[in-house]
């Protein structure tokens, strides 16, 4: 009976070790932060070709408006002229690594015009990056607007 209990506990603990986050090394952290900042610049410059390289083919985004979109939607929205971000910043970044997957979370602020009307949005974001063939690509993004970020 004691053997069965020990075996069951061991089997239950295995997923905990398999999914453990490891502390992000400086190289990965610096690269992911640089990619996040590049993403902001690419959006302001409306450089959809550069954005295409940053985003994975199966990208899924949850936008601050609440709708879901795929890579093609995101790139098309970047190409359109109705949303023009003039200033985008990110702060309070946290990076967690899970093997070749990274979660980057932080606070964003974006200002610009949409359909000719000014906007100013503050919120939190979470981006999921996957490293494949020695290259990081964002495969999922989530943004939630908020009035107050700490």
N, C-alpha and C positions, 0 to 999 in steps of 0.2 A: 504494500500500500504506500509506503514511504517513497519507493522508487517511482511509482506512477505519479504521485504528487510532485516530486522533483522534476520529472520529465515534463509534466504539464506546465509547471512554472517556467522551465527553460524554454519551451516552445512559445509561450506567451511573451517572453522577454526578447526573443530574436528580432521582431520588427523594430523594437526600440533601438537596438544597435545598428540595424541596417539603415535607418532613416536619420541617424544622428547628424546634426549640423556640426561641421568642423569650423573652427575659427578661420575667418577669411584671411589669407595671406596678403601682404601688402601689394604684391603684383596684381593679383586678381581684383582686390578692392580698387586700386588705382585705375585699372583698365575698365572696370564696370562703371565707376564714377565718371570717367572720361566719356564712355559711351552714352551715359545718361545726359551729360552736358551737350554732347554732339547732337543727340536726339532733339534737344531744345533748339539748338542753332539751326538744324535742318528744317524744323517746323517754321521758324521765323523766316528763313530764307526761301521756304516753300520748295526745297530741293527734294522732290519726290524720288529721284534716282538714288540719292544717298539714303533716304528713308527705306527704300526697297532693300538695301544691303543690311540695314540694321534689324529688320523685322523678318522673322521666320515665315516660311510659306504657309504654315498652318496657324498663324497668329490669330488670337482671339482677344478683342478689346472690349472692356466694359467702360463706357464713357460716363462723364459726369452728368450727362443728360439721362442716363439710365439705360440707353440702348446698347445692344451688342453689335459688334462688327468684325469682319474678317480683314485680312491684309488688303485685299483689293478695295474695300470700302474706305479704309484708313488712307490709303494712297490717293484715292480719288478725291476724298475730302481735302487733302493737302493740296492737290492740284487746283481745286476750285478757288474762286476769288472771294467767296462770301465771308469766310473767316480769315482774318489777317492778324495773327499774333504779332505784337510789336515788342513785347518784353516777356520773357519766361525765365523764372528762377526756380531752383530747387535747393532745399536746405534740410538739415536734420536727417541726413541719409544713414540708413542702416543696411549692411550687406551681410547676408547669411548664405553660406555655401553648403550644398548637398551633393557632393561628387561633382558632376559636370552640369549641375543646375544651380542657379543663384537667384535669390530673392533680394530685390532692392526696394526699400520702402523709404518714403520721406514726405516732405511737405512741398507743395508747388504753389506758385503764384503766376498767373498769366494775365496779361493785359493786352488789349488790342481792340479791333472792331469786328463786329459780325453784322452783315447786311447793312453796313454803314453806321451802326450804332456802337458806341464804346461799351466794352465789358471789362470787368476786373474780377477775377475768380481766384480764390484761395481754397486749397484743399489738400487732401492726402492722396498719395499714389502708391501702388504696389506693382512692380514689374517683375516678371519671371523671365530669366535669361537661361539659355541652354548653350553649352559649348559643344560644337560638333566640328570635326576636322580643324581643330585648333582655332575656331572662330566663335565668338559669342554672338548670339542673335536673340532678340526679344521674341518670346512666343506667346506671352499673355501680358496684358496691362489692365489696370483698374484705377479709376480716378473717382474720388468722392469729394464734392465741394463741401466747404465748411466755413463758418464765420470766424471761428476761433481755433487756432492750432497751437499746441504747446510743444 
